[in-house]
Amino acid sequence: MKPYSEKAPLFEALAAHAARGGAAFHVPGHKQRAYDEGASSFYRALLPLDVTELSDTDDLHHPEGVIAEAQALAAACFGAEETRFLVGGSTAGNLAMILGMCRPGDLVILQRNVHKSIIHGLMLAGARAILLQPEIERLSGLATMPSVELLAQALDRYGVEAKAVILSTPNYYGMATRLQPLIEIAHRTNVPVLVDEAHGAHFGFHSDLPESALRSGADLVVQSTHKMLSAMTMGAMLHMQGERLPRGAIREALTMIQSSSPSYPVMASLDLARREVQAGGEAAFAEALSAVALVVEELEGTNFRALGYGPYATEGITYDPLKLVLFDASGRLNGFQLRDELAERLCLAEMADDRYVVLAFGTGSTSADGFKLLEALKALSAPSHVEHSLLHSVPPAIAVDPNPNVPEPVKFDREIYSSESIALERSEGRTAAEWVIPYPPGIPVLYPGEQITVKTIRALLKWRQEGAKIQGAQDSRLLTIEVRAN
């Protein structure tokens, strides 16, 4: 018998089912056979796993067999009391956790820089939210999480009413601050903490990696297992622990959010991704970490530098070593240009903004990947003077209040409101009908449904004067703004 950690019950059941070679008189219509000749080489090996709910394959929405066993193994591996597989990415988990926690009019406390799926969940639930300003990492200008002091103020004011505190960490750049102090403050008022840890499914599985949200004490954690571990795209997990959650309501919300015909290949890949880290331990990340180290050790010989290393690290910030965040310290290439130049050399980055390129390493990364990236960076380097600073690439955080207050609640709903475009200077007291998100630092200054104040207008005027890049707004120059029609 295999050791407990080496079992992959769902995958093994699907493989055994395929080996029997039965005639399929059930969905899906491809009947586990290859498509046309052009696609067969890609799909032939995968299609036998693409089945439906049968007597030996279990049911995601009422798991009693191999899916139940696979989810129990995942809970034990990641440190949860209960784990549910997600076939719609972290988006499905974020929507379900909010719908399970909130009824129309309920209040939650969250940081402003959350993923849009959380905002969509609030809209579906008809919930109200206290939107807390996150802190800004001083060197990079990137947003992390709210301060302990600001969350404490919000809980002092709204803790009796709040259904949950919702946090998001690490950010897209792999940066995190300590979760435990924030969680402890929320738990003092018995408020559960829900964490969107989409980019941190690998946390806690290696001594060089940050601590996981579950280990930090979070009540519910959603992880995109496909981002940094080896699950297929859309494969994610929702983890729960403790007595503060209405688990039954969250499970019921999952049945509404997730497909009644979930992908068995995606679910099996979750089973295998869990087995890889549980059986492999730290060795599962050894080659990826070596590939990153190879690049970082040679960066001094190029024009490029990485956040989190040497003079580009900030005390109190934890940097995910599998997220290599590069910038051109000579100022010659912005982030988008560097991304495109790397792509020309067959190094395909995860994302870019106007300053940085994010390169995500994972359990599938190899030393060859590191060599390829390093050679590309060397080829892109030109003789120039490189200062130990971020130079002109990080503008001042002009719209971020150094002493933020707890704002008034914002009501979210699904109603489609008519809107009108008015001059920004005349928008005081009106209700925003669009998102306004300056980059950097990527924190929404306005959400749809939020009242526009004098303070907000002054901040946006500063962004406009500085020529900041604005996302979300119809008028990216910020001469006008969309507001709800009276």
Buried (B, 14 or more C-beta within 10 A) or exposed (E): EEEEBEBBBBBBBBEEBBEEEEEBEEEBEEEBEBEEEEEEEEBEEEBBBBBEBBEEBBBBEEBEBBBBBBBBBBBBBBBBBBBBBBBBBBBBBBBBBBBBBBEEEBBBBBBBBBBEBBBBBBBBBBBBBBBBBBBBBEBBBBBBBBBBEBBBBBBEEBBEBBBBBBBBBBBBBBBBBBBEBBBEBBBEBEBBBBBBBBBBBBBBBBEBBBBBBBBBBBBBBBBBBBBBBBBBEBBBBBBBBBEBBEBEBBBBBBEEBBEEEBBBBBBBBBBBBBBBBBBBEEEBBBBBBBBBBBBBEBBEEBBBBBBBBEEBBBEEBBBBBBBBBBBBBBBEBBBBBBBEBBEEBEBEBBBBBBBBBBBBBBBEBEEEBBEBBBEBBBEBBEEEEBEEEBBEBBBEBEBBEEEBEBBEBBBBBEEEEEBEEBEBEEBEEBBBBBBBBBBBBBBBBBBBBBBBBEEBBEBBBBBBEEEBEBEBBEBEEBEBBBBBEE
